[in-house]
Amino acid sequence: MARYYKVFSHDKVNSINLSHDGKTLVSASIDGSIKIWDLMVIYILLIIKPTTNKLPIS
């Protein structure tokens, strides 16, 4: 039986990608954040947030 979980940590999800073994999920949000999920325990392993620092273009 499939299990469905509502993800409260992203405002709006742009993209998701599931690992080949089905144990890890990567989600990308409209705010630019990326989250890596351990699906075996439904836990966020890593959160990557966009920076506000802009590098000069030379």
Helices and strands as residue ranges (DSSP letters): E 13-18, E 24-29, E 34-38, E 43-48
